[in-house]
């Protein structure tokens, strides 16, 4: 068995679901709201002025926007074959989470979560490890701590001159990495494939249903690997066909990375429908859109964000509302861009705008967004 034969279309379903939560106000602004969601507003007037006054001049009328550069994974590494390089790219995207640990990681190891994952994956490759199912299954919290340079224990005084090692504040992060790697190894074993790269190559080359389809590959990844699923459930919402919000962020980001890296040299990754992917709904994008005043959460949400604490659990309605608003905002923003520059032709995609916003507004500069904002605890979504 190579792949789950998915009948799902998570990308289009997400787009449909989030717009079912939209109520347009008299001034044109959009409220993301349901009986179980606190309100987050998408400011259409701000979007129009941002596109006209900032985005278009910033990108020389979009000449700087290129789908083939969006979310490209660049590493100064040599790989023995295509399968090994794709495995590395897939693992980096699979482990792209831990933003709620950014502050303590910076204070402890001077790297944020994303750089910590890159450091660990490159270290495993450079040490000659074969990132196959057996290796992933054999990972422990201790080996994660060693490869990723995460201090998993702290010394705790028992009595005078007697100390013991106890789990430290970063132990849960390391254990989450361990669990994702172990679970991925188990799935690969059940599929009888050696590694993530072999799995992806078989899906893209052997299954006509997923041939050159970004959406098809996202669906297949999300249905096959629970760690790629990222499907949140919104309870008690009469506005939705069902309670599912399939953000599938990491699966979409992986497919974007594969397209950016290989579409010029490998026909199997020249996806015909890459523009159909949505924004990657995470805390970084929410922070950027809030800074630009494109989204405006209600005061109760803003107060929690500004406390800079890990207050939004993975399954809370505040978390759902923020993620939904980022998807809606990017859809509206993309439509505005295409209307202004392309005469309504959909040539610019939400993922292109998403990537540009991150490249422009995330960073250590004081004018940029502090990615430590909007903390979310206990999630492997981001």
C-alpha positions in Angstrom: 0.0 0.0 0.0 1.4 3.4 -1.0 -1.3 6.0 -0.3 -4.8 6.5 1.1 -7.2 7.0 -1.8 -8.6 10.2 -0.5 -12.0 11.5 -1.5 -11.5 14.6 0.5 -10.7 18.1 -0.8 -9.5 19.8 2.3 -8.3 23.0 0.6 -11.5 23.9 -1.1 -13.5 22.7 1.9 -11.5 25.1 4.2 -12.1 28.0 1.8 -15.9 27.2 1.8 -16.1 26.7 5.5 -14.4 29.9 6.6 -16.6 32.0 4.3 -19.7 30.4 5.9 -18.6 32.1 9.1 -18.4 35.6 7.4 -21.0 38.3 8.0 -20.6 41.5 5.9 -21.2 44.7 7.7 -22.8 47.9 6.2 -19.3 49.4 5.8 -18.0 46.4 3.9 -15.9 44.9 6.7 -16.3 41.2 7.4 -17.0 39.7 10.8 -15.7 36.2 11.4 -18.3 35.0 13.8 -20.6 32.2 14.9 -22.6 31.3 17.9 -19.4 29.7 19.3 -16.7 32.0 18.0 -15.7 35.3 19.4 -15.6 38.0 16.8 -12.6 38.9 14.6 -13.1 41.5 12.0 -11.5 41.6 8.6 -11.1 45.3 7.5 -11.8 45.5 3.8 -11.0 49.2 3.8 -7.6 48.6 5.3 -7.0 45.8 2.7 -7.7 48.2 -0.2 -5.4 50.9 1.1 -2.7 48.4 1.9 -2.7 47.0 -1.6 -2.7 50.4 -3.2 -0.3 52.3 -1.0 2.0 49.6 0.3 1.9 46.2 -1.4 2.0 47.3 -5.1 4.8 49.9 -4.6 6.6 47.5 -2.4 6.6 44.8 -5.1 6.9 47.0 -8.2 3.4 46.1 -9.2 3.9 42.5 -8.2 7.1 41.9 -10.2 8.8 40.7 -7.0 6.1 38.1 -6.3 7.0 34.7 -7.7 5.2 31.5 -6.9 8.4 29.5 -7.6 10.2 31.2 -4.7 7.5 31.0 -2.1 8.4 28.8 0.8 11.4 27.3 -1.0 13.7 25.3 1.3 17.3 26.1 0.6 20.0 24.1 2.4 23.8 24.0 1.9 23.7 20.3 1.8 24.5 17.5 -0.7 22.2 14.6 -1.1 22.9 11.2 -2.7 19.6 11.2 -4.6 16.3 12.9 -5.1 14.5 10.7 -2.6 16.9 11.8 0.2 16.5 15.5 -0.5 12.7 15.2 -0.6 12.8 13.3 2.7 14.7 16.2 4.3 12.3 18.8 2.9 9.3 16.7 4.1 10.8 16.3 7.6 11.5 20.0 8.0 7.8 20.7 7.1 6.5 17.9 9.3 8.4 19.3 12.3 7.5 22.9 11.6 5.9 23.6 15.0 6.8 24.8 18.4 6.3 28.5 18.1 4.8 28.7 21.6 8.3 27.8 22.8 10.0 30.6 20.9 10.7 32.9 23.9 12.2 30.2 26.1 14.2 28.8 23.2 15.7 32.2 22.4 16.5 32.7 26.1 18.1 29.2 26.4 19.7 28.4 23.0 19.4 31.7 21.1 17.4 30.0 18.4 13.6 30.1 17.7 11.7 26.9 17.1 12.0 27.0 13.3 15.8 27.4 13.5 16.0 24.7 16.1 14.2 22.3 13.8 16.5 23.2 10.9 19.6 22.8 13.1 18.5 19.4 14.2 17.6 18.1 10.8 20.8 19.3 9.2 22.8 17.8 12.1 21.1 14.4 11.5 22.0 14.5 7.8 25.6 15.7 8.4 26.1 12.9 10.9 25.3 10.4 8.2 22.0 9.3 9.6 19.6 7.8 7.1 16.2 9.5 7.8 14.2 6.4 7.2 11.3 4.7 9.1 13.6 2.7 11.4 15.5 5.9 12.4 12.3 7.8 13.1 10.9 5.0 15.1 14.1 4.9 17.2 14.1 8.5 18.3 13.8 9.2 22.0 13.5 12.4 24.0 17.2 12.1 24.8 18.3 11.7 21.2 16.0 14.6 20.2 17.7 16.7 22.8 21.1 15.8 21.5 20.4 16.3 17.8 18.3 19.5 18.2 20.4 20.9 21.0 17.4 21.2 23.3 18.1 21.0 27.0 15.4 18.5 28.1 16.4 18.3 31.8 17.3 20.7 34.6 19.2 20.0 37.8 16.9 19.9 40.8 18.2 20.1 44.3 17.0 17.2 46.4 19.0 18.1 49.5 22.4 19.7 50.3 25.0 18.5 47.8 22.4 16.1 46.2 20.8 16.9 42.8 18.8 15.1 40.3 17.8 15.7 36.7 14.2 16.6 36.2 12.2 17.4 33.0 12.8 21.0 32.1 10.5 23.6 30.5 11.6 22.4 27.0 11.0 18.7 27.7 7.4 18.9 26.3 8.7 20.4 23.0 11.3 17.7 22.6 8.8 15.0 23.5 6.4 16.4 20.8 9.2 16.1 18.2 9.9 12.6 19.4 6.3 11.6 19.1 5.8 13.1 15.6 9.0 11.3 14.4 7.9 8.0 16.0 4.4 8.2 14.6 5.7 9.0 11.1 8.0 6.0 11.2 5.1 3.8 12.2 3.0 5.0 9.3 5.9 4.5 6.8 6.3 1.0 8.1 2.6 0.3 7.6 2.8 1.6 4.1 5.9 -0.5 3.4 7.9 2.5 2.2 11.4 3.3 3.4 11.1 7.1 3.9 9.0 10.2 3.3 10.8 10.9 0.1 10.0 7.5 -1.4 6.4 7.9 -0.3 6.0 11.3 -2.0 7.7 10.1 -5.2 5.4 7.1 -5.5 2.3 9.2 -5.0 3.3 11.9 -7.5 4.6 9.4 -10.2 2.3 6.4 -9.7 -1.1 7.8 -9.0 -2.9 9.5 -11.9 -5.4 10.9 -9.4 -2.7 13.0 -7.8 -0.7 13.7 -11.0 0.5 17.3 -11.1 -2.1 18.2 -8.5 -1.1 20.3 -5.4 -4.5 19.9 -3.9 -4.5 16.1 -4.5 -1.1 15.7 -2.8 -2.2 17.9 0.2 -5.3 15.6 0.6 -3.2 12.5 0.3 -0.7 13.7 2.9 -3.4 14.7 5.3 -5.3 11.5 5.0 -2.2 9.3 5.2 -0.2 11.0 8.0 -2.1 12.1 11.1 0.8 14.5 11.8 -0.2 16.4 8.6 -3.9 16.5 9.3 -4.4 19.8 11.2 -8.2 19.5 11.1 -9.8 21.4 13.9 -13.4 21.0 15.0 -15.7 23.9 15.7 -18.6 22.8 18.0 -22.1 24.2 17.9 -21.9 26.2 14.7 -25.1 26.1 12.7 -23.3 28.0 9.9 -21.1 25.2 8.8 -22.0 22.0 6.9 -20.1 20.1 9.6 -17.8 21.1 12.4 -14.5 20.6 10.5 -12.0 23.4 9.7 -9.3 21.6 7.7 -6.4 24.1 7.8 -3.8 21.4 6.8 -1.1 24.0 7.1 2.0 21.8 7.1 0.7 19.7 4.2 0.1 22.8 2.2 3.5 24.2 3.1 5.3 21.0 2.1 3.6 21.0 -1.3 4.5 24.6 -1.8 8.1 23.8 -0.9 8.2 20.9 -3.4 6.8 23.1 -6.1 9.2 25.9 -5.5 12.2 23.5 -5.4 11.5 21.2 -8.2 8.9 22.6 -10.7 11.6 23.9 -13.0 13.4 20.6 -13.3 10.9 17.9 -12.6 7.5 17.6 -14.4 6.0 15.6 -11.5 6.2 18.6 -9.3 4.9 21.2 -11.8 1.5 21.3 -10.1 -1.3 22.7 -12.4 -3.4 23.9 -9.5 -0.8 25.4 -7.1 -2.7 28.7 -7.0 -5.6 26.9 -5.3 -3.8 26.5 -2.0 -4.8 28.8 0.9 -2.9 30.9 3.3 -1.0 29.0 6.0 -3.0 29.9 9.0 -0.6 30.3 12.0 0.4 32.7 14.7 3.0 34.5 12.5 0.4 35.4 9.8 -2.1 36.4 12.5 0.5 38.7 14.1 1.3 40.3 10.8 -2.3 40.9 9.8 -3.0 42.3 13.2 0.0 44.7 13.0 -1.2 45.9 9.6 -4.7 46.4 11.1 -6.1 44.1 8.4 -7.7 42.0 11.1 -9.1 43.3 14.3 -9.9 40.8 17.1 -12.4 41.8 19.7 -11.0 43.3 22.9 -11.1 40.1 24.9 -8.8 38.3 22.4 -6.5 41.3 22.1 -6.0 41.4 25.8 -4.9 37.8 25.9 -2.6 38.3 23.0 -1.0 41.3 24.6 -0.3 39.4 27.8 2.2 37.4 25.7 1.3 34.2 27.4 0.5 30.7 26.0 -3.2 31.3 26.5 -4.8 29.9 23.4 -5.0 26.1 23.5 -5.2 24.2 20.2 -9.0 23.6 20.5 -10.2 26.9 21.8 -12.7 29.1 19.9 -10.3 32.1 20.1 -7.7 30.0 18.3 -10.2 29.0 15.6 -11.4 32.5 15.1 -7.9 33.9 14.6 -6.9 31.2 12.1 -10.2 31.6 10.2 -9.7 35.3 9.9 -6.2 34.9 8.5 -7.5 32.7 5.7 -10.4 35.0 4.9 -8.1 38.1 5.0 -5.7 36.6 2.5 -8.5 35.5 0.1 -9.9 39.1 0.1 -6.4 40.6 -0.2 -5.6 38.4 -3.1 -8.8 39.2 -4.9 -8.1 43.0 -4.4 -4.6 42.6 -5.8 -5.9 40.7 -8.9 -8.6 43.2 -9.4 -6.3 46.1 -9.3 -3.4 44.7 -11.4 -4.7 41.7 -13.4 -8.2 43.0 -14.2 -9.8 40.3 -12.1 -7.7 37.4 -13.5 -6.6 35.1 -10.7 -2.8 35.1 -11.4 -1.6 36.0 -7.9 -2.4 33.4 -5.3 -2.9 33.6 -1.5 0.3 31.6 -0.9 2.3 34.2 -2.9 0.9 37.1 -0.8 1.3 35.0 2.4 5.0 34.4 1.6 5.7 38.0 0.8 4.1 39.2 4.1 6.3 36.8 6.1 9.5 37.8 4.2 8.7 41.5 4.7 7.2 41.8 8.2 8.7 38.9 10.3 12.1 39.5 11.8 14.1 41.0 14.6 13.8 44.6 13.4 11.8 46.7 15.8 9.4 47.7 13.0 8.6 44.0 12.3 6.3 41.6 14.0 7.5 39.8 17.0 6.7 36.1 16.2 6.5 35.4 19.9 3.0 37.0 19.9 -0.1 34.9 19.7 1.3 31.9 21.7 -0.5 28.6 21.3 0.3 25.7 23.6 0.2 22.0 23.0 -0.2 22.1 19.2 1.8 20.5 16.4 0.0 22.6 13.8 2.7 25.4 14.0 
